[in-house]
Amino acid sequence: MANPAGLGYTENTDPDCLADDVAVEMLRAAPWRRIALVGDSTAHGAGDASPGYRTVYWAPRVIAVLRAAVGDVEFLNVGRINATTRQVADEQLDAAVAFEPDLLYIACGGNDLWVDQPDYAAAEDNLERTFAGGAKIGARLATMTIADAVPPGVPELAPFRERLDLINQVIRRVAERHDAILVDLWWHPVGHRPNVLSADNIHFNISGHAVVAAEVIKALAAAADHG
């Protein structure tokens, strides 16, 4: 049966996914053995199943590929659904730092937008604290922007799309200051696939997670290749 969430694709035919053997080879040179993930539902994992795709969120997919590529990898995920950038800095950073990761992945920002007037300066300060905390212990830093999954041609959603654009600008600035690995999902066409969102119309379903995992693997591979 065709999968509407993936334009008729399955995981094996989706052009934006990576075959397992290809992904493993891409990460053979990856130096990271202790990975911590902080953030909101993007980090924690949320999304409906998609026919034709393994029901696995993006982060466990990446870790499974990395383990297949390099062997033993320790992984800590302290992400929490609904966490704001301040809550990530206040409530998750210490646990992540105590884990002594060599790669700290930071995935948050969207929950700062569900207020009357988002405070982008405060969000940037919060992200800076989190990035700086990882940098202080020598961890390589990685992050992602939020995908543009706002349906086109819906005028009432235009203000929220602008908010997403602005928080992504914040994420990019902090990432650049810390020379972080950046997965810029804002420009990726997966966001405009029909029915890529879960029933809540907020989170990617599993077909989207599979594509996000592929983009993260590509970014990690490029960073590993360039030292």
C-alpha positions in Angstrom: 0.0 0.0 0.0 1.3 3.4 -0.9 2.5 5.5 2.1 1.0 9.0 1.9 3.4 10.3 4.6 6.3 9.6 2.2 4.7 10.5 -1.2 4.3 6.7 -1.8 7.8 5.9 -0.5 8.9 3.3 1.9 12.1 3.6 3.9 13.8 1.5 1.3 12.7 3.7 -1.6 12.7 7.2 0.0 15.4 9.2 -1.8 16.1 11.3 1.3 16.9 8.3 3.4 20.1 6.4 3.6 20.5 2.6 3.3 21.9 1.1 6.5 25.1 -0.1 4.8 25.8 3.3 3.2 25.1 5.1 6.5 27.5 2.8 8.4 30.3 3.4 5.9 29.8 7.1 6.2 30.5 7.1 9.9 33.5 4.7 10.0 35.8 7.6 10.8 33.5 9.1 13.5 35.6 9.8 16.6 32.7 10.1 19.1 32.1 7.4 21.7 30.1 9.3 24.4 27.1 11.2 23.1 24.6 13.3 25.1 21.4 14.7 23.7 19.5 17.6 25.4 16.4 19.4 24.3 12.7 19.2 23.8 10.5 16.7 22.1 12.8 16.8 19.1 15.4 15.3 21.4 13.1 13.1 23.5 11.3 11.6 20.5 7.8 12.2 19.4 5.9 11.3 16.3 3.3 8.9 14.8 4.2 5.6 13.0 4.5 5.7 9.2 3.7 2.6 7.1 6.8 1.3 5.4 9.2 2.9 7.9 10.7 1.4 11.0 9.1 3.0 14.0 12.3 4.4 15.4 13.0 8.1 16.2 15.9 10.0 14.6 18.3 9.9 17.5 18.2 6.1 18.2 18.6 5.6 14.4 21.8 7.7 14.4 23.2 5.9 17.5 22.5 2.5 16.0 24.3 3.4 12.8 27.2 4.9 14.8 27.5 1.7 16.9 27.5 -0.4 13.8 30.2 1.8 12.4 32.6 2.1 15.3 31.6 -0.3 18.0 30.7 0.7 21.6 29.0 4.1 22.0 27.5 5.3 25.2 24.4 7.5 24.8 22.5 9.7 27.2 19.3 11.4 26.2 17.9 13.8 28.8 15.5 15.6 26.4 12.0 16.3 27.7 8.8 17.0 25.9 7.7 20.7 26.1 11.1 21.9 27.4 12.1 25.5 26.7 15.6 26.7 26.0 15.7 27.9 29.6 14.6 24.6 31.0 17.2 22.8 28.9 20.0 25.1 30.3 18.7 24.9 33.9 17.5 21.3 34.1 19.3 19.2 31.6 22.8 20.7 31.0 24.3 19.6 34.3 23.3 15.9 33.8 24.7 16.0 30.2 28.0 17.6 31.3 28.4 15.1 34.2 28.1 12.3 31.5 31.3 13.7 30.0 30.3 13.5 26.4 32.7 14.0 23.5 29.6 15.0 21.4 26.8 17.1 22.9 23.7 17.4 20.6 21.3 20.3 21.4 17.8 20.2 19.9 15.4 22.8 21.1 13.9 26.2 20.5 10.4 25.6 19.3 8.7 25.7 22.7 9.9 29.3 23.3 7.5 30.3 20.6 4.2 29.3 22.3 3.8 32.6 24.1 2.3 35.9 23.1 5.6 37.6 22.6 8.6 35.3 22.2 11.8 36.6 23.8 14.5 35.8 21.2 17.2 37.5 23.1 16.5 35.3 26.2 16.4 32.2 24.0 19.8 33.1 22.6 21.2 33.6 26.1 19.8 30.2 27.2 21.2 28.4 24.1 24.5 30.2 24.7 24.7 28.8 28.2 24.0 25.3 27.0 26.5 25.5 24.1 29.1 27.1 26.4 28.6 24.4 29.0 29.4 21.7 26.5 32.3 23.6 25.0 33.8 24.1 28.5 34.4 20.3 28.9 35.7 20.0 25.3 32.7 18.3 23.8 32.0 18.8 20.1 28.7 20.5 19.7 25.9 19.8 17.3 22.5 21.2 16.7 19.6 21.5 14.2 17.2 24.2 13.1 13.5 23.5 13.0 12.0 22.3 9.7 9.6 24.5 7.7 6.5 22.4 7.9 4.1 25.2 7.9 1.6 24.6 5.0 2.0 27.2 2.3 -1.0 29.3 1.3 -2.4 29.5 4.8 -2.3 33.2 5.7 -3.2 32.8 9.4 -0.1 30.6 9.9 2.3 33.1 8.4 3.1 34.8 11.7 4.1 31.5 13.3 6.3 30.7 10.3 8.0 34.0 10.9 8.6 33.0 14.5 10.2 29.7 13.3 12.4 31.7 11.0 13.5 34.0 13.8 14.3 31.2 16.3 16.2 29.4 13.6 18.3 32.5 13.0 19.1 32.4 16.8 20.1 28.8 16.6 22.4 29.5 13.6 24.1 32.4 15.3 24.9 30.4 18.5 26.0 27.4 16.4 28.3 29.6 14.4 29.9 31.2 17.5 30.7 27.7 18.8 31.7 26.1 15.4 29.0 23.6 16.0 27.9 20.9 13.5 24.6 22.4 12.1 21.9 20.4 10.5 19.8 23.1 8.8 16.4 21.5 8.4 14.6 24.8 7.6 15.5 24.5 4.0 14.9 20.8 3.6 12.0 19.9 1.3 10.8 17.1 3.7 8.9 19.8 5.6 6.6 20.3 2.6 5.8 16.6 2.1 2.0 16.1 2.4 1.1 14.4 5.7 4.7 14.4 7.0 3.3 15.7 10.3 1.8 13.5 13.0 -1.8 13.9 14.0 -0.9 16.7 16.4 0.2 18.8 13.4 3.4 19.7 15.2 5.8 16.8 15.2 7.2 14.9 12.2 5.9 11.4 11.9 8.4 8.5 11.5 8.9 9.1 7.8 10.2 12.6 8.8 12.4 11.1 11.5 14.0 8.8 9.0 14.9 11.7 6.8 16.2 13.8 9.8 18.4 10.8 10.8 19.9 10.7 7.3 20.7 14.5 7.5 22.3 14.1 10.9 24.4 11.2 9.7 25.5 13.2 6.7 26.5 16.2 8.9 28.4 14.0 11.4 30.2 12.2 8.5 31.3 15.6 7.0 32.5 16.8 10.4 34.4 13.5 11.0 36.0 13.7 7.6 37.2 17.2 8.3 38.4 16.5 11.8 
